[in-house]
Amino acid sequence: MDRFTISIFAFITVLLIFPLSVIGQNNTSSPYSKFGVGDLASIGYGRNLALGGTGIALRDPYHINLKNPASLTTVDSMNFLFETGVNLLNTTSSTFDYDENYWDGNFTHLVLAHRYSNRVMSSLGVMPYSNIGYRLRTLKSLEGEDSFVLTDWVGTGGINKIFYSLGFKVSDKFSLGTEFAYYYGPVIENRKTWAQVQTENPTYYNSSSNYNGVSVKAAFQYYTPIGDKGTNLIIGGYFTPGHKLWGESKVLIQQQYGTAILDTIYFKKERARSIYVPLSYGAGLGLTLKGKYLLTADYEMSFWDAVNSENTYKNQSVYSLGFEVLPQDDLNYFKRCAYRFGLHYDSGYIQSKGYNIDDIRLSIGVGLPVLRSASMMNLTLEAGQRGTLNSGLIRERYMKMTVAFSFQDFWFIPRKLN
């Protein structure tokens, strides 16, 4: 069995096991994850996160850029790339009179990439698409009585994504890309309801829905040198048509009597309500200056309002900016490191009480090379705020640390032994 076959076999084994661990972990503790498909996960990791989430116009032979499959054509024919990562998230959720602190963490992604030929490159991977994790308590007054009905809501799960991407080198300056993705995962909600004056007889409502669906993305990149050596411009873009996620739901309702007796009063399997994922597109610019500095900017748009009739959903705009001090070929280790900064604003796709649940964050990061190889450990720290305190809503302030490992190796080169 050759090295290529062993590597592919090992990756597929991990790929099959990895989603099970993703499902069992929470990567958010936000009440806003109750709506839609939940909190949308980042698309790009490693280098992308530290650059404000940009990536539509990024090209790098040693990093897998998940935001634009057309960038795959920059990978050298002898290179095999493998990337994975983890993150740790601390969130403080606040109202006018109460603060609560949460810790969450999870794997972020698992991807490999390799070139088929001089003009065709591919990648295969798995990553979260959305995360659901919330705990809420609501009160509803009883008509004609001076008491309340209380409900505790607990949501978990999220949608995962397995994808296969191809990059096609049309010419030295122009590349096309496409991504085929399969979505799957559970959306689970448990509710406990009881009357304020009758706490020993709660009602339990448990809903579990498993969704699946497919999507396709089309993308391009145009690269051209300008001015001085090492100065170049990259223009990129992508388009994803809208698609649906279908699923099956199991609903179980139980009534508790006393302290231990549970009586099932309803159970049904039925088709879950479809989740609509809207048409989206994005465009980006990347400018490298004398091989030392990189400026990059992205704009993305998703039309949630067009596929959902409820006033809860609004069209989503995302603006991202990034700056990087590029690593240099130097004996000094610190000059071979990459230093990154970013700014990201997301208008969000949810509206509550007339306010968009938007998100703004700053990011800093560093790429640390492993010995004298092109492999790199990418550290990113993000600080941001989401939501508002207005109208009794919840404001979230968070810090997130992500560690992503980019491994590079050469294939099909015979080893020489002395």
N, C-alpha and C positions, 0 to 999 in steps of 0.2 A: 504494500500500500504506500503510494508516494505522499510527499509532504502536503500537496494540495488536497488530496482526498482526506487525509487525517484532519487537516484544519477545517475543512467544510463539515466533516462529520462531527467534530467537537463543537463547532459553532451552532449547528442545528440542534444538537443535544441541549446546549445551554439555552437556545432560543425557545425550546419547548418547555423547559423548566422555569425560565425567567418570568413568564406571564403569571404563573401561579403565585410567585412571591409578590408580584405587583398587586394582584387582587387582594392579597391579605394585608396590605399596608394602607394607611391613610397618609395622604400628602397635603391635606388641608384640614382646617378646622374653622371654616367660614360659613356663616348662615346664608350667604349669597350663593353657595354651591347647591342650594336646594332648587334653584331655577335652571331651566333649560337642560343642557348636558352637564352642568356643573362648572367648576372652575377650569378654564382651558389651560392646559399645560403648555410650557414653552415648546417651540418647534426646534430651535437651535440650542445646543449646549456647548460646553467647552469654551472655545474662542468666541462664539456668537454672544453668549450671555454677557460677558464682560464688555462687549461692544454695544451694549444697549439692546441686544436682541436682533441686531442687523445681520444680514447674510445674503440678501437677494443678489448683491453685486460683489460677493467675496469669492476669491479663487485662491486656493492654497494646495500645493502638492502633498502636504503632510497632515492636513486636517480634513475630516469629512464634514462638509457643509450640508446640513439637513434641510436648509431653507430653500435651496435651489439645486435640483438634480443636474442642471446643465453644468454646474461647477465641477462635476466628477471628471470631466475631460482633462482637467489640469493634472491629474494624478499620473505619475510616471508609470511606464509600462511594466517596470520591474517591482513596483511597490505593492505591498499588501498592507492595508490599513485596518486597524481594529480600534474601536472607541467605546468606552462605557463610563458611567459616573454615578455619583450619589449626591444627595443634598440634605441639608438640615435647615428647618424653617422655624423661626420663633415669631409668633404673632401676638400682639396685644389688641384685643377687641374692646372698644370703649363706647359707652353711652354717657349721658351727662352726669350720671351719678354712680357709675359702676365700671370697673375694668376687670378683664379676665385675660390670663396669659396661657398660651398653648405652645407645645412643641410637637413638630411633625417632621418626618423624613422618609425618604424612599430612594430606590434606584431611579435613575433618570432615563437611561437609554442603553441600548446594546446594539452596535452596528459594525458591519465589516464592509470593506470596499476593495475592488480589484478590477483591473482592466482586462477585457476580453480580447481586444485588438488595438491597433493604433488609433482607431476612431470610436470605439465603443467601450464604455466603462459602466460598472454596475455597483450597487450597494444593496444590502439586505439588513433589516433591523426590526426592532420592536421598541416601543416607547408608550408612555401614557398619552392619551389624547385629552382626557378630562379627569378631574378628581372631585369626588363628593365626600364631604365629611362635615356634619353639622349636628348641633344639639340645641333645641329651642324649647321654650315653654310659653304657651299662649293661654290667655284667660278670656272667657266669654261669659257675660252676665246672663243669669236666668231671668226670663221675663216674669215680672210679678214677685220675685223673690230677692232677698238681700244676700245672695250668694253667687258663686261662680262655678263654671265647669272649666277644669284645667286639663291641658293636653301637653304631654312631653313628646317631642319629635326627635328622632334620631335617624340620620341618613348616612349611609356608607356606600362605597363602591366607586364606580367610574368606568369610563370607556378606554380601552387599550387599542393600540394600533400596530399591526404588522405591515411592513411596507417593503416594496421592491422598486428600486429606482434605476433608470438607465440614462447615461449621458452620451450624446452623439456629437462628435466633432465634425462640423460641416466644413470649416476652414480653420486656418490658424487663428483667426480673430472671432469666429462666430460658432457657438455651440447651442444645441437644443437638448432638452431633458424632459423626462416624464417619470411620474411616480404612480404606482398602483398600490392601493392600500386596502387592507381588510380591518374592519373595526369590530370589536366584540367586548362584552363586559357586563357586569351586573349593576343595577341600580336598586338599592335596598332602602326601604323606609319602614320604621317601626314607630307606632304611636301608642301611648298609654293615656287614656282619658278617664277622668273620675270627677264626681261632684265634690265640691268643697266640704259638704256636710256628710259625705258618704265615702270616705277614703278607702274603706276596706273592700269595695266592690268595683274595681276599675275594669274598663274594657280595653282589650289589646287588639290593635289593627296592624297586621304584618303584610307588607307587599314586597315581592321580589321579582324583578324583571330582568331578563337576560336579552341584551340587544346584539345585533350584528348588522353589518352593511359594508358597502364597498365605495371607493372613490378613485378618481384619477386626477392628476395634476399635469399641466403642460407648462414648460418654462424655457427661458432662453438667457444667454449671456453674450455680450459683445465686448471684446477686449481690444484696446488699441494703445500703442505707445505714443506719448506726446512729449515734446520738448526734450529735456535732459535724459541721459541714460538712467534707467530705474524709475522714471516717471511715466505712469500709464493711467488710463481711464477705463473703468468697467461699467457697463450699463446692463442691468438685469431686470427680469420680470417673470411673473407666473400668473396662471389662471386656473381656478378650480371651480367646476360647475357644481351647483347644489345637488345634494343627494339625501336620501332618507336612511334612518336606522330603524330596522324592524325588530320586534321581540315578542316574547311570551311572558305573561305575568302569572304569578300565583298569589292569590289573596286569601289570607286566613284571619278570621275575626273570632276572638275568644272572650268569654265573660268570666271574671274571677268572682268566686263566692267565698267569703271568709279569708283565711290566710294562705290556703294552698290549693283549693279546688278550682280547676280551669275547665270550662265547658265550651266546646267548639260550637259556635252558632252559625258560621258561614265559612265555606271553602270553595274556591273556584279557580280553574285554570282558564285563561283567556288570552286573546291577542293583546299585546301591550299597545298603548297609544304610540304611534310613530313619532320619532324625533327628527325634526328637519334640521339639516346642516346647510347653511346657505351658500350661494355663489360668492366667491371671494377672488380678489386679485391683489397683486402687489407690484411695486416698482422700486428699484434701488439704484444708487450711484456709489461707486467706489473710486477713490483717487489715491494713488500711491505716489509719494514725492521722494525722488532720488533714492528709492529703495530703503528709506529710513523711517518714513512716517506714512500712516494710512488714515484717511478720512472716509467715513462711510455713512450713508443715510438711506433709510427705507420708509416707504409709505404703503399701508395696507388697508383694505376696505372689505368688510363682510356685510351682506345685506340681510341681516336677521329680520328686519321689519317686513321684508317682502314675503317671507314664508311663514310668518306667525301673526295671527290676527289679534292676539292679546296685546294690550298696551304695555305689558311687561317688557317686551323685546324691542330694542332699537338698533339701528344700523351702527356698526362698530368701525371706528377709525383708529389706526395704530401708527404712531410716529416714533421713529427710532434713530438715534445718532450715536456714532462711535468714533473713537480716536485711539490709535495704537502706535507706540514706539516699537518698530519692527526689530526682531532679533538680527544680529550681525554675525558674520563668520569671523569670529575673533577668539583668541586664546583666553581672554577674560570671560569668566563664566557669566557675570552679570550683564555683559554686553550681548551674550547669546540668549538672554531672557527677553520675553515680550512683555510690555507694560501697556495695559488697556484701560479705557475709561468709556462710560456710556451713559446715555439718558434715554428713557423710554416713557412714552405716554400712551395709555390705552383708554379710549372713551368707554369701554365696556359694552356689552350687548344687553344689559339689564337696566331697567328703570324702575324705581320704587318711590312712591309718593311725589312724583314729579322730578326726581333727581336721578341723573345718570350715575351708576355705580362705577366711577372711573378709577384708574390706577396710574400713579406716577412713581417712578423709581430711578435712582442713581445706581451705577455699578462701577466697581473697580476690579481689576484682575491682573494676574501675572501668569505667564507661561514659563514653566521651569523645565529646561531640557534635561533629558536623562543621559548622563555621561556625554559622549560625543555623537550620539545618534540623533535622528530626527524625531524620536519619540519625545513626548512632552506631557508633563502634569500641569493641568490648567486649574488654577484656583480663582474663584469669583466670589465677591461679596456684594450683595444687593441690599439696598435700604429703600423702603417705599411706603406709600400710604394709599389706602383704598377706601372708598365710601366717604360718608359725611356724618356729622352729628345732628344735622338739621332734621326737623320733623320726627325726632325720636328714632332716627336710623342709627346704624352702627358704623363707626370708623375703625378701620384696621390699620395698624402700623406694624411693619414687619422687617425682619432681617433674615436674609437667606444666604447660606454659604453652600457653594457647589464645588465639588472636586470631580474633575473629568480627566480620564487618562486616554491619551492618544498614542497608540502603539504603531510603529512603522517597522516593516521588515522587508527584505528583498527575497523574491521568489526566483526559482529556476536558475540560481547561480550555484554551480558546484562548489562544495567546500574543499579546500586544500589542506591536507595534513602533512606537517613536516616529519 
